């Protein structure tokens, strides 16, 4: 058998797995001061948003909710918080009822 020289560390550094931000959670306040595209961008990167709602939820979420759902993400309202998840992240609400 011949020697096979493979440097896995160097190979891993060259790979871009597209998971920058994936699994990360951003905690913030949804009060209308943040550009809706910023929320969409974070979800597109794979981040989950935990947003404390300060105001009317429907009015505050409307500017980005459609784009998030078109990306495959979800929005879940729980008490005074809005949980916004990227595609492939599930929110299990089965224990609430």
C-alpha positions as CSV (number, residue, x, y, z in Angstrom):
1,X,0.0,0.0,0.0
2,X,1.4,3.4,-0.9
3,X,1.6,6.3,1.5
4,X,-1.2,8.8,1.2
5,X,-0.6,12.3,2.5
6,X,-3.8,14.2,3.3
7,X,-3.7,17.3,5.5
8,X,-7.3,17.4,6.9
9,X,-6.7,20.6,8.8
10,X,-5.8,22.4,5.6
11,X,-8.7,20.9,3.8
12,X,-11.2,21.9,6.4
13,X,-10.0,25.5,6.2
14,X,-10.8,25.6,2.5
15,X,-14.3,24.3,3.0
16,X,-17.2,26.8,3.2
17,X,-20.0,24.8,4.7
18,X,-22.5,27.7,4.5
19,X,-23.3,27.5,8.2
20,X,-22.0,30.9,9.3
21,X,-24.4,31.8,12.1
22,X,-26.3,28.5,12.0
23,X,-27.4,27.5,15.4
24,X,-26.7,30.9,16.9
25,X,-29.5,32.8,18.7
26,X,-29.9,36.6,18.6
27,X,-31.8,38.2,21.5
28,X,-33.1,41.7,20.8
29,X,-36.1,44.0,21.1
30,X,-38.6,44.2,18.3
31,X,-39.7,47.9,18.5
32,X,-39.6,49.1,14.9
33,X,-36.1,50.7,15.2
34,X,-34.3,47.9,13.4
35,X,-34.4,47.6,9.6
36,X,-36.6,44.6,8.7
37,X,-34.0,43.5,6.2
38,X,-31.5,43.0,9.1
39,X,-33.9,40.5,10.7
40,X,-34.3,38.7,7.3
41,X,-30.5,38.7,6.8
42,X,-29.9,37.1,10.2
43,X,-32.5,34.4,9.6
44,X,-31.0,33.8,6.2
45,X,-27.6,33.2,7.9
46,X,-29.2,30.5,10.0
47,X,-29.7,32.5,13.2
48,X,-32.7,32.1,15.5
49,X,-34.2,35.4,16.8
50,X,-35.7,35.8,20.2
51,X,-37.4,39.1,20.1
52,X,-39.1,40.9,23.0
53,X,-42.1,42.6,21.4
54,X,-42.4,46.3,22.4
55,X,-45.6,47.4,20.7
56,X,-48.1,45.9,18.3
57,X,-46.8,42.5,17.2
58,X,-48.6,42.5,13.9
59,X,-47.5,45.9,12.9
60,X,-43.9,45.3,14.0
61,X,-43.5,41.8,12.3
62,X,-45.3,42.6,9.1
63,X,-42.4,44.2,7.3
64,X,-40.3,41.0,7.5
65,X,-42.6,38.1,8.3
66,X,-43.4,37.3,4.6
67,X,-39.8,37.2,3.6
68,X,-38.9,35.0,6.5
69,X,-41.6,32.5,5.7
70,X,-40.6,32.6,2.0
71,X,-37.1,31.6,3.1
72,X,-38.7,28.6,4.9
73,X,-38.4,30.1,8.3
74,X,-41.1,30.3,11.0
75,X,-42.5,32.9,13.4
76,X,-43.9,31.8,16.7
77,X,-45.5,34.2,19.2
78,X,-45.2,33.2,22.9
79,X,-46.3,35.5,25.6
80,X,-44.5,38.8,24.8
81,X,-41.8,37.3,22.7
82,X,-41.5,36.4,19.0
83,X,-39.3,33.5,18.1
84,X,-38.1,33.6,14.5
85,X,-36.4,30.5,13.2
86,X,-34.5,29.8,10.0
87,X,-35.3,26.9,7.7
88,X,-34.6,23.5,9.3
89,X,-35.2,24.7,12.8
90,X,-38.3,23.6,14.5
91,X,-40.2,25.2,17.4
92,X,-42.0,22.5,19.5
93,X,-45.1,24.1,21.0
94,X,-46.6,20.7,22.0
95,X,-46.0,21.3,25.7
96,X,-47.9,24.6,25.8
97,X,-51.4,23.1,25.6
